[in-house]
Amino acid sequence: MAAAIDGARTLAQMDELSRQVWQGHGSGALGDAEAQALAERLHGRRSAIREGIRPVGIPAGRASLFPPRRAAVSPDRSASRDRRRLLACSGPMPPALASRFTTGQLAVLRVVGDEVAGKGVCGLCIDAIAARAGVCRRLAQAAIRLAEGDGLLTIQERRHQGRKSDPNLLRIISREWQAWMRRGRRLPVEGGGCKSMHPTDKGVLNTGKTEPTASLKKLPERQGRSHARALRAAARVAEPVRAMR
């Protein structure tokens, strides 16, 4: 058994030998001291086999199959700083929640919130989020993890064995934050005042004619007083123009 352990070359063979050793110990063929000695020999041989295993395709002198990550450096630090401050001051979340984060972290969460508001989920890679927010990669990761720990968003990892993983999916679950984003997406009410008035037709001012112009012709045909009232209003607008001419 000791010779078989020393001659084993794979971990599968070591597992089979370990099973045989403990079966012999259970049947009484091996004593306690012999089984313990063989178990220690198995452990040492298994460690040596694992140290000799090298993944296929990894270049010599490199610990990973993928190329080393290059540190991202902003080409314009002042522009990144101004963009970071602008995003943080634009109100990305309610004040009660925003008080927990720094300026850089608020800029990161603003980028995440804009993606979620537009697409329902943020699928940007961490480098893209950091570049848009004007911060470094580490700060963007820390901001997202901090927001996850506070229960503001969830992180769905998309790992793939043997190849590059997809970017994580970020979803906002905070009701206060969601309500804040919905309020920010509301469009302003056009116009003002308490009455809605038709714009003055340029055809009347330019020609001075009293007949209905293009804007009045586009209105639906009305019977009786409503139609006559519209014609009189157009005539009153044209009279001062003719007087000035």
C-alpha positions in Angstrom: 0.0 0.0 0.0 2.8 2.4 0.8 4.4 1.6 -2.6 1.1 2.3 -4.4 0.8 5.6 -2.6 4.2 6.7 -3.7 3.5 5.7 -7.3 0.2 7.5 -7.6 0.1 10.4 -10.1 -3.4 11.7 -9.9 -5.8 12.9 -7.2 -8.4 10.3 -8.3 -5.8 7.5 -7.5 -5.2 9.1 -4.1 -8.9 9.1 -3.3 -9.2 5.4 -4.3 -6.1 4.5 -2.1 -7.5 6.4 0.8 -10.8 4.5 0.5 -8.9 1.2 0.5 -6.8 2.2 3.5 -9.9 2.9 5.7 -11.7 -0.1 4.4 -8.7 -2.3 5.5 -8.7 -0.5 8.9 -12.4 -1.2 9.3 -12.1 -4.9 8.5 -9.2 -5.3 10.9 -6.5 -5.9 8.3 -4.7 -2.7 9.4 -4.0 -1.6 12.9 -4.5 1.9 14.2 -0.8 2.8 13.9 -0.5 1.4 10.4 -3.7 3.2 9.2 -2.4 6.5 10.7 1.0 6.1 9.0 -0.6 5.4 5.6 -3.0 8.4 6.1 -0.1 10.7 6.7 1.7 9.3 3.6 -1.5 9.9 1.6 -1.7 13.5 2.8 1.9 14.3 1.9 1.6 12.7 -1.5 -1.7 14.5 -2.3 -0.1 17.8 -1.5 2.8 17.1 -3.8 0.4 16.2 -6.6 -1.6 19.4 -6.1 1.5 21.6 -6.2 2.5 20.0 -9.5 -0.8 20.8 -11.2 -0.7 23.7 -13.6 -3.8 25.0 -15.5 -3.6 24.5 -19.2 -3.1 27.7 -21.3 -1.6 30.0 -18.6 1.6 31.6 -19.9 4.8 31.0 -17.9 5.3 33.5 -15.1 1.7 34.5 -14.9 -0.7 33.5 -12.1 -3.9 33.8 -14.2 -5.0 33.1 -17.7 -6.3 36.6 -18.2 -4.0 39.5 -18.8 -3.1 41.7 -15.8 -5.5 44.5 -15.1 -4.2 48.0 -16.0 -4.9 50.8 -13.5 -7.4 53.3 -15.0 -6.2 56.9 -14.8 -8.3 59.9 -15.6 -6.9 61.9 -18.5 -8.2 65.1 -16.9 -8.4 65.1 -13.1 -10.0 68.5 -12.8 -12.8 67.5 -15.2 -13.4 64.3 -13.2 -13.5 66.3 -10.0 -16.1 68.7 -11.4 -18.2 65.9 -12.8 -18.1 64.1 -9.5 -19.2 67.2 -7.6 -21.9 68.0 -10.1 -23.4 64.5 -9.9 -23.3 64.5 -6.2 -25.1 67.9 -6.0 -27.8 67.0 -8.4 -29.9 65.2 -5.8 -29.4 61.5 -6.7 -31.4 60.3 -3.7 -33.4 61.6 -0.7 -31.4 63.8 1.8 -32.0 61.3 4.6 -30.2 58.6 2.5 -27.7 60.9 0.9 -26.3 61.9 4.3 -24.7 58.4 4.7 -22.4 58.8 1.6 -19.5 60.9 0.6 -19.4 63.1 -2.6 -17.7 60.4 -4.7 -20.1 57.7 -3.5 -23.1 59.9 -4.3 -21.8 60.4 -7.8 -21.5 56.6 -8.2 -25.1 56.1 -7.0 -26.3 58.8 -9.3 -24.9 56.8 -12.3 -26.5 53.6 -11.0 -29.9 55.4 -10.4 -29.9 56.9 -13.9 -29.3 53.4 -15.5 -32.0 51.8 -13.3 -34.5 54.6 -14.1 -33.9 54.2 -17.9 -33.5 50.5 -18.2 -34.9 49.0 -15.0 -31.5 47.5 -14.1 -27.9 48.7 -14.1 -25.7 46.3 -16.1 -22.7 48.6 -16.5 -19.3 47.2 -15.6 -17.6 48.7 -12.6 -15.0 50.5 -14.8 -17.8 52.3 -16.8 -19.6 53.3 -13.6 -16.4 54.7 -12.2 -15.5 56.6 -15.4 -18.9 58.2 -15.6 -18.8 59.2 -11.9 -15.3 60.6 -12.1 -14.0 58.3 -9.4 -11.6 55.3 -9.1 -12.6 51.7 -9.4 -12.1 50.9 -5.7 -14.4 53.8 -4.6 -17.1 52.7 -7.0 -17.0 49.2 -5.6 -17.1 50.4 -2.0 -20.1 52.7 -2.7 -22.1 49.9 -4.3 -21.2 47.5 -1.5 -22.1 50.1 1.1 -25.5 50.8 -0.5 -26.1 47.0 -0.6 -25.3 46.7 3.1 -27.8 49.5 3.8 -30.5 47.6 2.0 -30.8 50.2 -0.9 -30.0 47.9 -3.8 -29.2 44.3 -4.7 -26.2 42.8 -6.6 -26.7 39.9 -8.9 -23.4 38.3 -9.8 -23.0 36.6 -13.2 -19.9 34.4 -12.9 -18.8 31.9 -15.6 -16.3 29.2 -14.9 -13.4 29.1 -17.3 -14.2 32.5 -18.9 -14.7 36.1 -18.2 -17.7 36.8 -16.0 -20.5 39.2 -17.1 -21.0 42.5 -15.2 -23.1 42.4 -12.1 -26.8 43.5 -12.3 -27.8 46.2 -9.8 -31.4 46.7 -8.8 -32.7 49.4 -6.5 -35.1 48.0 -3.8 -35.4 51.1 -1.5 -38.9 52.5 -1.8 -37.7 56.0 -0.8 -35.1 56.0 -3.5 -37.6 54.7 -6.1 -40.1 57.4 -5.2 -37.4 60.0 -5.4 -36.5 58.9 -8.9 -40.1 58.8 -10.0 -40.5 62.4 -8.9 -37.4 63.4 -10.8 -38.7 61.9 -14.0 -41.9 63.9 -14.0 -42.1 66.4 -16.9 -42.8 70.1 -16.0 -46.3 71.4 -16.9 -46.2 73.4 -20.1 -47.7 76.9 -20.0 -48.9 78.9 -17.1 -51.8 80.9 -15.8 -55.4 79.8 -15.2 -56.7 80.0 -18.8 -55.6 78.3 -22.0 -55.4 80.8 -24.9 -54.9 80.2 -28.6 -51.6 81.7 -29.9 -51.9 84.7 -32.1 -51.9 83.7 -35.7 -49.0 85.3 -37.7 -51.2 85.4 -40.8 -53.5 88.0 -39.3 -50.6 90.3 -38.2 -48.8 90.1 -41.5 -51.7 90.4 -43.9 -54.3 92.3 -41.9 -57.1 90.2 -43.4 -60.2 89.5 -41.4 -61.1 86.1 -42.8 -60.2 83.0 -40.9 -56.5 82.1 -41.3 -54.7 78.8 -41.2 -54.9 78.4 -37.4 -58.7 79.0 -37.4 -59.2 76.7 -40.4 -57.6 73.8 -38.5 -60.1 74.1 -35.7 -63.1 71.8 -36.0 -66.2 73.3 -37.6 -68.7 74.6 -35.2 -72.2 75.7 -35.6 -74.0 78.8 -34.4 -72.4 81.3 -31.9 -69.1 79.5 -31.3 -68.0 79.9 -35.0 -69.2 83.5 -35.2 -67.3 84.4 -32.0 -64.1 83.0 -33.4 -64.5 85.2 -36.6 -65.1 88.3 -34.5 -62.1 87.7 -32.4 -59.9 87.4 -35.5 -61.3 90.7 -36.8 -60.6 92.5 -33.5 -57.0 91.4 -33.6 -56.5 92.6 -37.2 -58.0 96.1 -36.7 -55.1 97.6 -34.6 -52.7 96.3 -37.2 -54.4 98.0 -40.0 -54.6 101.2 -38.0 -50.9 101.2 -37.4 -50.2 100.7 -41.1 
